[in-house]
Every structure is written in structure tokens, then in C-alpha cells.
Amino acid sequence: MKKILAIAAIALMIPAAAYSQQYSELDIGVGLAIPVNDTGLQGLTNDNVSWGNAGFGLNAELLTQINDNLSLGLGLDYTFYGGEEENLFTAMGAQKLEVSPESYGITAAARIKPGDSRFYFPVGIGYSVVKANVKSSGLTNGDKDYSDGGISYYAGLGYSVTSWNFEVRYSSLPKVKVENNKSNNLNAVNILVKYRFAL
């Protein structure tokens, strides 16, 4: 059901952009992604396993201006997060665990601009896949990949100057099932710098 809702939301955005004859733009950028929560996975001593360190992301959006205050379109993104090693105590003894996630997705994107301000609000909802590589070392050694997809969304604040956009977003990505235990959502703060190409 969640996949259907995400696809429907994206599908509704496409006709609105297609029928508009106004200004369109392609934004391409890079960014920093900083996880702000843990995976929710724990050892016997309730040690929290981190989603990892700050990562690097790529972002592209095709937007069409519907009116002076609203632009709609589609977005694509890919982000890789650096892993962070955790020392845990489990039923098997002392363990070191490193989680290195990455994500990619498609989004129905909107930009809401209040009046003639250079500030705007980027928002979006779509479908994303989170892949988590989990490395363990200690009494048990392993290197496994886990993957799950689902609804993702973001909201933030942007600033436009000449041909550049600067954005800070809060994004929430799907949970991942690791060893039959469902993780928390991967929530992150994204800092993006994007260049605008007029179409």
C-alpha cells in the first residue's frame, strides 16, 4: 500500500508540470548528509548501534513553475554514509559492529516560495531504498548486506542566489530489517549546494 501511495503521489505531479507552459529548470547538486538517530539495534548492554558518520550525496531535480509561488517536478537522489564502528557485548561475547548505509530514491518534489523572497521551502515525498552493509568482528566475523524500500519524505529551507540554490533539509528514509530485527528509520539532515540550469 505504501508503494502504491508513493507512485500515485509522483504520478499526480507529472501532469501538473507537463501542462504548465512556464519556466522550467534542472537543478543538479551535491551535499552532506548527517544521520541524526541510531538504528535502534542494541547489544546486551543496550549499546545503541549508529547509522554511521556523515556522508556524501548527489541530487537532481526537474521542476516546472506552476505560478510565482509554486514549482512542481521530480527528484532523484543518491547518498552514501560513512560507517561508524561500535563496541558491543552480545550473547556471543565482545563484538565490534560497523554499519555503512547508502540510499537512493525518486521523489515528487515541490518548491514553495513566499512572495518575492529568495527563501523557499523544498518538500517532497517518494520511494527510497536503503541498503546497509553490516560488518562484525570478534567471536563471530561477518559481512552482510541488507536492503529495504518504502516511503521517504523531506522538508527544509532553501535560499536562491543567481544560478545557485542552497538548502538544508530534514529527511526520513525507510527502515531496514537487519538479522530479523527492524531498524529505526534512517533520519538525516542534508546540506545541499545545487546549480540551476534554465530549460
CYANA upper distance limits for C-alpha pairs under 8 A (distance plus 0.5 A):
  1 MET  CA      5 LEU  CA      6.81
  2 LYS  CA      6 ALA  CA      6.76
  2 LYS  CA    150 GLY  CA      7.16
  2 LYS  CA    151 ILE  CA      6.78
  3 LYS  CA      7 ILE  CA      6.70
  3 LYS  CA    127 TYR  CA      7.47
  3 LYS  CA    150 GLY  CA      6.89
  3 LYS  CA    151 ILE  CA      7.38
  4 ILE  CA      8 ALA  CA      6.50
  5 LEU  CA      9 ALA  CA      6.61
  6 ALA  CA     10 ILE  CA      6.86
  6 ALA  CA    125 ILE  CA      7.53
  6 ALA  CA    126 GLY  CA      5.56
  6 ALA  CA    127 TYR  CA      6.37
  6 ALA  CA    151 ILE  CA      6.89
  7 ILE  CA     11 ALA  CA      6.55
  7 ILE  CA    126 GLY  CA      7.74
  7 ILE  CA    127 TYR  CA      8.07
  8 ALA  CA     12 LEU  CA      6.66
  9 ALA  CA     13 MET  CA      7.11
  9 ALA  CA    108 ALA  CA      7.06
  9 ALA  CA    125 ILE  CA      8.01
  9 ALA  CA    126 GLY  CA      7.88
 10 ILE  CA     14 ILE  CA      7.23
 10 ILE  CA     74 LEU  CA      7.90
 10 ILE  CA    107 THR  CA      7.20
 10 ILE  CA    108 ALA  CA      5.18
 10 ILE  CA    125 ILE  CA      8.49
 10 ILE  CA    126 GLY  CA      7.34
 11 ALA  CA     15 PRO  CA      7.91
 12 LEU  CA     16 ALA  CA      7.58
 13 MET  CA     17 ALA  CA      6.95
 13 MET  CA     72 LEU  CA      7.03
 13 MET  CA     73 GLY  CA      6.66
 13 MET  CA     74 LEU  CA      8.18
 13 MET  CA    108 ALA  CA      6.82
 14 ILE  CA     18 ALA  CA      6.55
 14 ILE  CA     73 GLY  CA      7.08
 14 ILE  CA     74 LEU  CA      8.24
 15 PRO  CA     19 TYR  CA      6.59
 16 ALA  CA     20 SER  CA      7.05
 16 ALA  CA     66 ILE  CA      8.20
 16 ALA  CA     72 LEU  CA      7.96
 17 ALA  CA     63 LEU  CA      8.00
 17 ALA  CA     64 THR  CA      5.97
 17 ALA  CA     65 GLN  CA      8.11
 17 ALA  CA     66 ILE  CA      7.55
 17 ALA  CA     72 LEU  CA      6.55
 17 ALA  CA     73 GLY  CA      6.69
 20 SER  CA     64 THR  CA      7.70
 20 SER  CA     65 GLN  CA      7.92
 20 SER  CA     66 ILE  CA      6.59
 22 GLN  CA     64 THR  CA      7.32
 22 GLN  CA     65 GLN  CA      6.26
 22 GLN  CA     66 ILE  CA      7.25
 22 GLN  CA     67 ASN  CA      8.43
 23 TYR  CA     64 THR  CA      6.42
 23 TYR  CA     65 GLN  CA      5.86
 23 TYR  CA    198 ALA  CA      8.18
 23 TYR  CA    199 LEU  CA      7.77
 24 SER  CA     62 LEU  CA      7.92
 24 SER  CA     63 LEU  CA      6.14
 24 SER  CA     64 THR  CA      4.69
 24 SER  CA     65 GLN  CA      6.53
 24 SER  CA    198 ALA  CA      6.76
 24 SER  CA    199 LEU  CA      5.82
 25 GLU  CA     62 LEU  CA      6.44
 25 GLU  CA     63 LEU  CA      5.98
 25 GLU  CA     64 THR  CA      7.00
 25 GLU  CA    196 ARG  CA      6.87
 25 GLU  CA    197 PHE  CA      5.94
 25 GLU  CA    198 ALA  CA      5.02
 25 GLU  CA    199 LEU  CA      5.73
 26 LEU  CA     60 ALA  CA      7.69
 26 LEU  CA     61 GLU  CA      6.23
 26 LEU  CA     62 LEU  CA      5.09
 26 LEU  CA     63 LEU  CA      6.97
 26 LEU  CA    196 ARG  CA      6.28
 26 LEU  CA    197 PHE  CA      5.53
 26 LEU  CA    198 ALA  CA      7.03
 26 LEU  CA    199 LEU  CA      7.57
 27 ASP  CA     59 ASN  CA      8.46
 27 ASP  CA     60 ALA  CA      5.99
 27 ASP  CA     61 GLU  CA      5.60
 27 ASP  CA     62 LEU  CA      6.95
 27 ASP  CA    194 LYS  CA      6.39
 27 ASP  CA    195 TYR  CA      5.99
 27 ASP  CA    196 ARG  CA      5.06
 27 ASP  CA    197 PHE  CA      6.72
 28 ILE  CA     58 LEU  CA      8.32
 28 ILE  CA     59 ASN  CA      6.36
 28 ILE  CA     60 ALA  CA      4.95
 28 ILE  CA     61 GLU  CA      7.15
 28 ILE  CA    194 LYS  CA      5.73
 28 ILE  CA    195 TYR  CA      5.99
 28 ILE  CA    196 ARG  CA      7.29
 29 GLY  CA     58 LEU  CA      6.50
 29 GLY  CA     59 ASN  CA      5.72
 29 GLY  CA     60 ALA  CA      6.86
 29 GLY  CA    192 LEU  CA      7.13
 29 GLY  CA    193 VAL  CA      5.90
 29 GLY  CA    194 LYS  CA      4.30
 29 GLY  CA    195 TYR  CA      6.58
 30 VAL  CA     56 PHE  CA      7.94
 30 VAL  CA     57 GLY  CA      6.11
 30 VAL  CA     58 LEU  CA      5.15
 30 VAL  CA     59 ASN  CA      6.57
 30 VAL  CA    192 LEU  CA      6.26
 30 VAL  CA    193 VAL  CA      6.22
 30 VAL  CA    194 LYS  CA      7.04
 31 GLY  CA     56 PHE  CA      6.41
 31 GLY  CA     57 GLY  CA      5.51
 31 GLY  CA     58 LEU  CA      6.92
 31 GLY  CA     59 ASN  CA      8.25
 31 GLY  CA    190 ASN  CA      7.07
 31 GLY  CA    191 ILE  CA      5.79
 31 GLY  CA    192 LEU  CA      4.63
 31 GLY  CA    193 VAL  CA      6.61
 32 LEU  CA     54 ALA  CA      7.30
 32 LEU  CA     55 GLY  CA      6.31
 32 LEU  CA     56 PHE  CA      5.52
 32 LEU  CA     57 GLY  CA      6.63
 32 LEU  CA    190 ASN  CA      6.12
 32 LEU  CA    191 ILE  CA      5.64
 32 LEU  CA    192 LEU  CA      7.06
 33 ALA  CA     54 ALA  CA      5.97
 33 ALA  CA     55 GLY  CA      5.45
 33 ALA  CA     56 PHE  CA      6.50
 33 ALA  CA     57 GLY  CA      7.17
 33 ALA  CA     79 THR  CA      7.87
 33 ALA  CA     81 TYR  CA      7.74
 33 ALA  CA    188 ALA  CA      6.71
 33 ALA  CA    189 VAL  CA      6.24
 33 ALA  CA    190 ASN  CA      4.98
 33 ALA  CA    191 ILE  CA      7.04
 34 ILE  CA     53 ASN  CA      7.20
 34 ILE  CA     54 ALA  CA      4.87
 34 ILE  CA     55 GLY  CA      6.89
 34 ILE  CA     81 TYR  CA      8.46
 34 ILE  CA    188 ALA  CA      5.70
 34 ILE  CA    189 VAL  CA      5.70
 34 ILE  CA    190 ASN  CA      6.93
 35 PRO  CA     51 TRP  CA      6.91
 35 PRO  CA     52 GLY  CA      7.41
 35 PRO  CA     53 ASN  CA      7.32
 35 PRO  CA     54 ALA  CA      7.01
 35 PRO  CA    186 LEU  CA      7.47
 35 PRO  CA    187 ASN  CA      6.30
 35 PRO  CA    188 ALA  CA      4.64
 35 PRO  CA    189 VAL  CA      7.00
 36 VAL  CA    187 ASN  CA      6.37
 36 VAL  CA    188 ALA  CA      5.74
 36 VAL  CA    189 VAL  CA      7.46
 37 ASN  CA     50 SER  CA      7.67
 37 ASN  CA     51 TRP  CA      7.52
 37 ASN  CA    186 LEU  CA      7.59
 37 ASN  CA    187 ASN  CA      6.71
 37 ASN  CA    188 ALA  CA      8.12
 38 ASP  CA     48 ASN  CA      6.95
 38 ASP  CA     49 VAL  CA      6.41
 38 ASP  CA     50 SER  CA      4.97
 38 ASP  CA     51 TRP  CA      5.93
 38 ASP  CA    184 ASN  CA      7.54
 38 ASP  CA    186 LEU  CA      8.34
 39 THR  CA     48 ASN  CA      7.84
 39 THR  CA     49 VAL  CA      6.25
 39 THR  CA     50 SER  CA      6.19
 39 THR  CA     51 TRP  CA      6.04
 39 THR  CA    183 SER  CA      5.58
 39 THR  CA    184 ASN  CA      5.49
 39 THR  CA    185 ASN  CA      7.78
 39 THR  CA    186 LEU  CA      7.68
 40 GLY  CA     48 ASN  CA      6.84
 40 GLY  CA     49 VAL  CA      7.15
 40 GLY  CA    183 SER  CA      5.89
 40 GLY  CA    184 ASN  CA      5.86
 41 LEU  CA     48 ASN  CA      6.61
 41 LEU  CA     49 VAL  CA      6.10
 41 LEU  CA    181 ASN  CA      7.94
 41 LEU  CA    183 SER  CA      6.77
 42 GLN  CA     46 ASN  CA      5.63
 42 GLN  CA     47 ASP  CA      5.64
 42 GLN  CA     48 ASN  CA      5.48
 42 GLN  CA     49 VAL  CA      6.55
 42 GLN  CA     88 LEU  CA      8.42
 43 GLY  CA     47 ASP  CA      5.87
 43 GLY  CA     48 ASN  CA      7.83
 43 GLY  CA     88 LEU  CA      5.99
 43 GLY  CA     89 PHE  CA      6.07
 43 GLY  CA     90 THR  CA      5.74
 44 LEU  CA     88 LEU  CA      8.15
 44 LEU  CA     89 PHE  CA      6.25
 44 LEU  CA     90 THR  CA      5.66
 44 LEU  CA     91 ALA  CA      7.59
 45 THR  CA     88 LEU  CA      8.02
 45 THR  CA     89 PHE  CA      6.87
 45 THR  CA     90 THR  CA      8.34
 47 ASP  CA     88 LEU  CA      6.81
 49 VAL  CA     86 GLU  CA      6.85
 49 VAL  CA     97 LEU  CA      8.28
 49 VAL  CA     99 VAL  CA      8.31
 50 SER  CA     84 GLU  CA      7.24
 50 SER  CA     86 GLU  CA      8.00
 50 SER  CA     99 VAL  CA      7.64
 51 TRP  CA     83 GLY  CA      7.84
 51 TRP  CA     84 GLU  CA      7.95
 51 TRP  CA     99 VAL  CA      6.65
 51 TRP  CA    100 SER  CA      7.54
 51 TRP  CA    101 PRO  CA      7.46
 51 TRP  CA    186 LEU  CA      7.61
 52 GLY  CA     81 TYR  CA      6.82
 52 GLY  CA     82 GLY  CA      6.06
 52 GLY  CA     83 GLY  CA      4.90
 52 GLY  CA     84 GLU  CA      5.06
 52 GLY  CA     85 GLU  CA      8.44
 52 GLY  CA     98 GLU  CA      8.34
 52 GLY  CA     99 VAL  CA      6.65
 52 GLY  CA    100 SER  CA      6.59
 52 GLY  CA    101 PRO  CA      7.89
 53 ASN  CA     81 TYR  CA      6.67
 53 ASN  CA     82 GLY  CA      5.34
 53 ASN  CA     83 GLY  CA      6.28
 53 ASN  CA     84 GLU  CA      6.39
 54 ALA  CA     81 TYR  CA      6.23
 54 ALA  CA     82 GLY  CA      6.43
 55 GLY  CA     79 THR  CA      7.28
 55 GLY  CA     80 PHE  CA      5.80
 55 GLY  CA     81 TYR  CA      4.28
 55 GLY  CA     82 GLY  CA      5.89
 56 PHE  CA     79 THR  CA      6.18
 56 PHE  CA     80 PHE  CA      6.01
 56 PHE  CA     81 TYR  CA      7.00
 57 GLY  CA     77 ASP  CA      7.71
 57 GLY  CA     78 TYR  CA      6.05
 57 GLY  CA     79 THR  CA      4.48
 57 GLY  CA     80 PHE  CA      6.77
 58 LEU  CA     77 ASP  CA      6.11
 58 LEU  CA     78 TYR  CA      5.76
 58 LEU  CA     79 THR  CA      6.82
 59 ASN  CA     75 GLY  CA      7.81
 59 ASN  CA     76 LEU  CA      6.37
 59 ASN  CA     77 ASP  CA      4.95
 59 ASN  CA     78 TYR  CA      7.13
 60 ALA  CA     75 GLY  CA      6.12
 60 ALA  CA     76 LEU  CA      5.81
 60 ALA  CA     77 ASP  CA      6.92
 61 GLU  CA     73 GLY  CA      7.58
 61 GLU  CA     74 LEU  CA      6.17
 61 GLU  CA     75 GLY  CA      4.65
 61 GLU  CA     76 LEU  CA      6.89
 61 GLU  CA    109 ALA  CA      8.09
 62 LEU  CA     73 GLY  CA      5.97
 62 LEU  CA     74 LEU  CA      5.98
 62 LEU  CA     75 GLY  CA      6.92
 63 LEU  CA     71 SER  CA      6.43
 63 LEU  CA     72 LEU  CA      5.73
 63 LEU  CA     73 GLY  CA      4.79
 63 LEU  CA     74 LEU  CA      7.16
 63 LEU  CA    109 ALA  CA      8.19
 63 LEU  CA    110 ALA  CA      8.24
 64 THR  CA     71 SER  CA      5.77
 64 THR  CA     72 LEU  CA      5.96
 64 THR  CA     73 GLY  CA      6.60
 65 GLN  CA     70 LEU  CA      6.58
 65 GLN  CA     71 SER  CA      4.61
 65 GLN  CA     72 LEU  CA      7.04
 66 ILE  CA     70 LEU  CA      6.09
 66 ILE  CA     71 SER  CA      5.82
 66 ILE  CA     72 LEU  CA      7.42
 67 ASN  CA     71 SER  CA      7.53
 68 ASP  CA    113 LYS  CA      8.01
 68 ASP  CA    115 GLY  CA      7.93
 69 ASN  CA    111 ARG  CA      8.46
 69 ASN  CA    112 ILE  CA      6.16
 69 ASN  CA    113 LYS  CA      5.09
 69 ASN  CA    114 PRO  CA      6.53
 69 ASN  CA    115 GLY  CA      6.96
 70 LEU  CA    110 ALA  CA      7.62
 70 LEU  CA    111 ARG  CA      6.24
 70 LEU  CA    112 ILE  CA      5.38
 70 LEU  CA    113 LYS  CA      6.73
 71 SER  CA    110 ALA  CA      6.12
 71 SER  CA    111 ARG  CA      5.59
 71 SER  CA    112 ILE  CA      7.25
 72 LEU  CA    108 ALA  CA      8.16
 72 LEU  CA    109 ALA  CA      6.33
 72 LEU  CA    110 ALA  CA      5.05
 72 LEU  CA    111 ARG  CA      7.05
 73 GLY  CA    108 ALA  CA      6.58
 73 GLY  CA    109 ALA  CA      5.72
 73 GLY  CA    110 ALA  CA      6.93
 74 LEU  CA    106 ILE  CA      7.69
 74 LEU  CA    107 THR  CA      6.16
 74 LEU  CA    108 ALA  CA      5.37
 74 LEU  CA    109 ALA  CA      5.73
 75 GLY  CA    106 ILE  CA      6.16
 75 GLY  CA    107 THR  CA      5.39
 75 GLY  CA    108 ALA  CA      6.88
 75 GLY  CA    109 ALA  CA      6.44
 76 LEU  CA    104 TYR  CA      8.02
 76 LEU  CA    105 GLY  CA      6.34
 76 LEU  CA    106 ILE  CA      5.22
 76 LEU  CA    107 THR  CA      6.86
 77 ASP  CA    103 SER  CA      8.47
 77 ASP  CA    104 TYR  CA      5.95
 77 ASP  CA    105 GLY  CA      6.10
 77 ASP  CA    106 ILE  CA      7.29
 78 TYR  CA    102 GLU  CA      8.02
 78 TYR  CA    103 SER  CA      6.16
 78 TYR  CA    104 TYR  CA      4.79
 78 TYR  CA    105 GLY  CA      7.35
 79 THR  CA    102 GLU  CA      6.03
 79 THR  CA    103 SER  CA      5.78
 79 THR  CA    104 TYR  CA      6.96
 80 PHE  CA    100 SER  CA      8.48
 80 PHE  CA    101 PRO  CA      6.89
 80 PHE  CA    102 GLU  CA      4.78
 80 PHE  CA    103 SER  CA      7.08
 81 TYR  CA    100 SER  CA      6.61
 81 TYR  CA    101 PRO  CA      6.03
 81 TYR  CA    102 GLU  CA      6.31
 82 GLY  CA    100 SER  CA      6.27
 82 GLY  CA    101 PRO  CA      7.94
 83 GLY  CA     98 GLU  CA      6.40
 83 GLY  CA     99 VAL  CA      5.78
 83 GLY  CA    100 SER  CA      4.68
 83 GLY  CA    101 PRO  CA      7.84
 84 GLU  CA     98 GLU  CA      5.98
 84 GLU  CA     99 VAL  CA      6.87
 84 GLU  CA    100 SER  CA      7.80
 85 GLU  CA     96 LYS  CA      6.99
 85 GLU  CA     97 LEU  CA      6.03
 85 GLU  CA     98 GLU  CA      4.83
 85 GLU  CA     99 VAL  CA      7.73
 86 GLU  CA     96 LYS  CA      6.04
 86 GLU  CA     97 LEU  CA      5.64
 86 GLU  CA     98 GLU  CA      6.69
 87 ASN  CA     94 ALA  CA      7.77
 87 ASN  CA     95 GLN  CA      6.38
 87 ASN  CA     96 LYS  CA      5.12
 87 ASN  CA     97 LEU  CA      6.98
 88 LEU  CA     94 ALA  CA      6.34
 88 LEU  CA     95 GLN  CA      5.57
 88 LEU  CA     96 LYS  CA      6.52
 88 LEU  CA     97 LEU  CA      7.72
 89 PHE  CA     93 GLY  CA      6.01
 89 PHE  CA     94 ALA  CA      5.05
 89 PHE  CA     95 GLN  CA      6.46
 90 THR  CA     94 ALA  CA      6.77
 90 THR  CA     95 GLN  CA      7.39
 92 MET  CA    139 LEU  CA      7.04
 92 MET  CA    140 THR  CA      7.94
 93 GLY  CA    138 GLY  CA      8.36
 93 GLY  CA    139 LEU  CA      7.17
 94 ALA  CA    138 GLY  CA      6.78
 94 ALA  CA    139 LEU  CA      7.61
 95 GLN  CA    136 SER  CA      7.24
 95 GLN  CA    137 SER  CA      6.34
 95 GLN  CA    138 GLY  CA      5.30
 95 GLN  CA    139 LEU  CA      7.33
 95 GLN  CA    140 THR  CA      8.08
 96 LYS  CA    136 SER  CA      6.04
 96 LYS  CA    137 SER  CA      5.70
 96 LYS  CA    138 GLY  CA      6.78
 97 LEU  CA    134 VAL  CA      7.48
 97 LEU  CA    135 LYS  CA      6.22
 97 LEU  CA    136 SER  CA      5.04
 97 LEU  CA    137 SER  CA      7.18
 98 GLU  CA    134 VAL  CA      6.20
 98 GLU  CA    135 LYS  CA      5.64
 98 GLU  CA    136 SER  CA      6.97
 99 VAL  CA    132 ALA  CA      6.94
 99 VAL  CA    133 ASN  CA      6.25
 99 VAL  CA    134 VAL  CA      5.18
 99 VAL  CA    135 LYS  CA      7.10
100 SER  CA    132 ALA  CA      6.14
100 SER  CA    133 ASN  CA      5.64
100 SER  CA    134 VAL  CA      7.06
101 PRO  CA    130 VAL  CA      7.28
101 PRO  CA    131 LYS  CA      6.00
101 PRO  CA    132 ALA  CA      4.64
101 PRO  CA    133 ASN  CA      6.61
102 GLU  CA    130 VAL  CA      6.33
102 GLU  CA    131 LYS  CA      5.83
102 GLU  CA    132 ALA  CA      6.96
103 SER  CA    128 SER  CA      7.33
103 SER  CA    129 VAL  CA      6.03
103 SER  CA    130 VAL  CA      4.92
103 SER  CA    131 LYS  CA      6.63
104 TYR  CA    128 SER  CA      6.10
104 TYR  CA    129 VAL  CA      6.08
104 TYR  CA    130 VAL  CA      7.38
105 GLY  CA    126 GLY  CA      7.71
105 GLY  CA    127 TYR  CA      6.11
105 GLY  CA    128 SER  CA      4.43
105 GLY  CA    129 VAL  CA      6.66
106 ILE  CA    126 GLY  CA      6.19
106 ILE  CA    127 TYR  CA      6.19
106 ILE  CA    128 SER  CA      6.98
107 THR  CA    124 GLY  CA      6.50
107 THR  CA    125 ILE  CA      5.88
107 THR  CA    126 GLY  CA      4.54
107 THR  CA    127 TYR  CA      6.97
107 THR  CA    153 TYR  CA      8.42
108 ALA  CA    124 GLY  CA      5.96
108 ALA  CA    125 ILE  CA      6.00
108 ALA  CA    126 GLY  CA      6.28
109 ALA  CA    122 PRO  CA      7.91
109 ALA  CA    123 VAL  CA      6.54
109 ALA  CA    124 GLY  CA      4.87
109 ALA  CA    125 ILE  CA      7.34
110 ALA  CA    122 PRO  CA      6.42
110 ALA  CA    123 VAL  CA      5.85
110 ALA  CA    124 GLY  CA      6.48
111 ARG  CA    120 TYR  CA      7.05
111 ARG  CA    121 PHE  CA      6.14
111 ARG  CA    122 PRO  CA      5.10
111 ARG  CA    123 VAL  CA      6.87
112 ILE  CA    120 TYR  CA      6.05
112 ILE  CA    121 PHE  CA      5.52
112 ILE  CA    122 PRO  CA      6.96
112 ILE  CA    123 VAL  CA      8.46
113 LYS  CA    117 SER  CA      7.50
113 LYS  CA    118 ARG  CA      8.35
113 LYS  CA    119 PHE  CA      7.16
113 LYS  CA    120 TYR  CA      4.89
113 LYS  CA    121 PHE  CA      6.87
114 PRO  CA    119 PHE  CA      7.96
114 PRO  CA    120 TYR  CA      7.12
118 ARG  CA    159 TYR  CA      6.07
118 ARG  CA    160 SER  CA      5.71
118 ARG  CA    161 VAL  CA      7.54
119 PHE  CA    157 LEU  CA      7.68
119 PHE  CA    158 GLY  CA      6.07
119 PHE  CA    159 TYR  CA      4.99
119 PHE  CA    160 SER  CA      6.95
120 TYR  CA    157 LEU  CA      6.50
120 TYR  CA    158 GLY  CA      5.57
120 TYR  CA    159 TYR  CA      6.75
120 TYR  CA    160 SER  CA      8.37
121 PHE  CA    155 ALA  CA      7.65
121 PHE  CA    156 GLY  CA      6.19
121 PHE  CA    157 LEU  CA      5.27
121 PHE  CA    158 GLY  CA      6.38
122 PRO  CA    154 TYR  CA      8.35
122 PRO  CA    155 ALA  CA      6.26
122 PRO  CA    156 GLY  CA      5.93
122 PRO  CA    157 LEU  CA      6.72
122 PRO  CA    158 GLY  CA      7.15
122 PRO  CA    167 GLU  CA      8.42
122 PRO  CA    169 ARG  CA      8.26
123 VAL  CA    153 TYR  CA      8.08
123 VAL  CA    154 TYR  CA      6.03
123 VAL  CA    155 ALA  CA      4.85
123 VAL  CA    156 GLY  CA      7.03
124 GLY  CA    153 TYR  CA      5.98
124 GLY  CA    154 TYR  CA      5.88
124 GLY  CA    155 ALA  CA      7.17
125 ILE  CA    151 ILE  CA      7.76
125 ILE  CA    152 SER  CA      6.28
125 ILE  CA    153 TYR  CA      4.75
125 ILE  CA    154 TYR  CA      7.15
126 GLY  CA    151 ILE  CA      6.29
126 GLY  CA    152 SER  CA      5.87
126 GLY  CA    153 TYR  CA      6.78
127 TYR  CA    149 GLY  CA      7.55
127 TYR  CA    150 GLY  CA      5.97
127 TYR  CA    151 ILE  CA      5.32
127 TYR  CA    152 SER  CA      6.08
128 SER  CA    149 GLY  CA      6.03
128 SER  CA    150 GLY  CA      6.24
128 SER  CA    151 ILE  CA      6.89
128 SER  CA    152 SER  CA      6.37
128 SER  CA    173 LEU  CA      7.18
128 SER  CA    174 PRO  CA      7.46
129 VAL  CA    147 SER  CA      7.47
129 VAL  CA    148 ASP  CA      6.18
129 VAL  CA    149 GLY  CA      4.58
129 VAL  CA    150 GLY  CA      7.13
129 VAL  CA    173 LEU  CA      8.34
129 VAL  CA    174 PRO  CA      7.52
130 VAL  CA    147 SER  CA      6.19
130 VAL  CA    148 ASP  CA      6.13
130 VAL  CA    149 GLY  CA      6.68
130 VAL  CA    173 LEU  CA      7.69
130 VAL  CA    174 PRO  CA      7.04
130 VAL  CA    175 LYS  CA      8.05
130 VAL  CA    176 VAL  CA      7.36
131 LYS  CA    145 ASP  CA      7.43
131 LYS  CA    146 TYR  CA      6.13
131 LYS  CA    147 SER  CA      4.78
131 LYS  CA    148 ASP  CA      7.19
131 LYS  CA    176 VAL  CA      8.08
132 ALA  CA    145 ASP  CA      6.21
132 ALA  CA    146 TYR  CA      5.65
132 ALA  CA    147 SER  CA      6.74
132 ALA  CA    176 VAL  CA      8.03
133 ASN  CA    143 ASP  CA      7.53
133 ASN  CA    144 LYS  CA      6.25
133 ASN  CA    145 ASP  CA      4.97
133 ASN  CA    146 TYR  CA      6.89
134 VAL  CA    142 GLY  CA      8.29
134 VAL  CA    143 ASP  CA      6.22
134 VAL  CA    144 LYS  CA      5.86
134 VAL  CA    145 ASP  CA      6.80
134 VAL  CA    146 TYR  CA      8.34
135 LYS  CA    141 ASN  CA      8.03
135 LYS  CA    142 GLY  CA      6.12
135 LYS  CA    143 ASP  CA      4.93
135 LYS  CA    144 LYS  CA      7.09
136 SER  CA    140 THR  CA      7.41
136 SER  CA    141 ASN  CA      5.67
136 SER  CA    142 GLY  CA      5.64
136 SER  CA    143 ASP  CA      7.02
137 SER  CA    141 ASN  CA      4.94
137 SER  CA    142 GLY  CA      7.23
146 TYR  CA    176 VAL  CA      7.44
146 TYR  CA    177 LYS  CA      7.48
146 TYR  CA    178 VAL  CA      6.84
147 SER  CA    176 VAL  CA      6.58
147 SER  CA    177 LYS  CA      7.93
148 ASP  CA    174 PRO  CA      7.46
148 ASP  CA    175 LYS  CA      7.23
148 ASP  CA    176 VAL  CA      5.61
148 ASP  CA    177 LYS  CA      7.55
149 GLY  CA    174 PRO  CA      6.47
149 GLY  CA    175 LYS  CA      8.17
149 GLY  CA    176 VAL  CA      8.35
150 GLY  CA    173 LEU  CA      8.13
150 GLY  CA    174 PRO  CA      5.77
150 GLY  CA    175 LYS  CA      8.38
151 ILE  CA    173 LEU  CA      7.52
151 ILE  CA    174 PRO  CA      6.76
152 SER  CA    171 SER  CA      7.92
152 SER  CA    172 SER  CA      6.12
152 SER  CA    173 LEU  CA      5.25
152 SER  CA    174 PRO  CA      6.76
153 TYR  CA    171 SER  CA      6.26
153 TYR  CA    172 SER  CA      6.12
153 TYR  CA    173 LEU  CA      7.50
154 TYR  CA    169 ARG  CA      6.87
154 TYR  CA    170 TYR  CA      6.01
154 TYR  CA    171 SER  CA      4.66
154 TYR  CA    172 SER  CA      6.90
155 ALA  CA    169 ARG  CA      5.99
155 ALA  CA    170 TYR  CA      6.12
155 ALA  CA    171 SER  CA      7.21
156 GLY  CA    167 GLU  CA      7.46
156 GLY  CA    168 VAL  CA      6.00
156 GLY  CA    169 ARG  CA      4.50
156 GLY  CA    170 TYR  CA      6.49
157 LEU  CA    167 GLU  CA      6.23
157 LEU  CA    168 VAL  CA      6.02
157 LEU  CA    169 ARG  CA      7.01
158 GLY  CA    165 ASN  CA      7.27
158 GLY  CA    166 PHE  CA      5.95
158 GLY  CA    167 GLU  CA      4.63
158 GLY  CA    168 VAL  CA      6.89
159 TYR  CA    165 ASN  CA      6.23
159 TYR  CA    166 PHE  CA      5.71
159 TYR  CA    167 GLU  CA      6.94
160 SER  CA    164 TRP  CA      6.38
160 SER  CA    165 ASN  CA      5.05
160 SER  CA    166 PHE  CA      6.97
161 VAL  CA    165 ASN  CA      6.95
163 SER  CA    195 TYR  CA      6.38
163 SER  CA    196 ARG  CA      5.65
163 SER  CA    197 PHE  CA      7.98
164 TRP  CA    193 VAL  CA      7.73
164 TRP  CA    194 LYS  CA      6.23
164 TRP  CA    195 TYR  CA      5.21
164 TRP  CA    196 ARG  CA      6.40
165 ASN  CA    192 LEU  CA      8.48
165 ASN  CA    193 VAL  CA      6.47
165 ASN  CA    194 LYS  CA      5.55
165 ASN  CA    195 TYR  CA      6.81
165 ASN  CA    196 ARG  CA      7.72
166 PHE  CA    191 ILE  CA      8.15
166 PHE  CA    192 LEU  CA      6.27
166 PHE  CA    193 VAL  CA      5.34
166 PHE  CA    194 LYS  CA      6.92
167 GLU  CA    190 ASN  CA      8.30
167 GLU  CA    191 ILE  CA      6.31
167 GLU  CA    192 LEU  CA      5.56
167 GLU  CA    193 VAL  CA      7.13
168 VAL  CA    189 VAL  CA      7.56
168 VAL  CA    190 ASN  CA      6.13
168 VAL  CA    191 ILE  CA      5.17
168 VAL  CA    192 LEU  CA      6.91
169 ARG  CA    189 VAL  CA      6.14
169 ARG  CA    190 ASN  CA      5.50
169 ARG  CA    191 ILE  CA      7.08
170 TYR  CA    187 ASN  CA      7.91
170 TYR  CA    188 ALA  CA      6.43
170 TYR  CA    189 VAL  CA      5.17
170 TYR  CA    190 ASN  CA      6.82
171 SER  CA    187 ASN  CA      6.21
171 SER  CA    188 ALA  CA      5.93
171 SER  CA    189 VAL  CA      6.84
171 SER  CA    190 ASN  CA      7.78
172 SER  CA    185 ASN  CA      6.93
172 SER  CA    186 LEU  CA      6.41
172 SER  CA    187 ASN  CA      4.92
172 SER  CA    188 ALA  CA      7.08
173 LEU  CA    185 ASN  CA      6.14
173 LEU  CA    186 LEU  CA      5.51
173 LEU  CA    187 ASN  CA      6.63
174 PRO  CA    185 ASN  CA      5.64
174 PRO  CA    186 LEU  CA      6.88
175 LYS  CA    182 LYS  CA      7.15
175 LYS  CA    183 SER  CA      5.89
175 LYS  CA    184 ASN  CA      5.94
175 LYS  CA    185 ASN  CA      4.89
175 LYS  CA    186 LEU  CA      7.05
176 VAL  CA    182 LYS  CA      6.39
176 VAL  CA    183 SER  CA      5.88
176 VAL  CA    184 ASN  CA      8.02
176 VAL  CA    185 ASN  CA      8.09
177 LYS  CA    181 ASN  CA      5.86
177 LYS  CA    182 LYS  CA      4.74
177 LYS  CA    183 SER  CA      6.42
178 VAL  CA    182 LYS  CA      6.71
178 VAL  CA    183 SER  CA      7.40
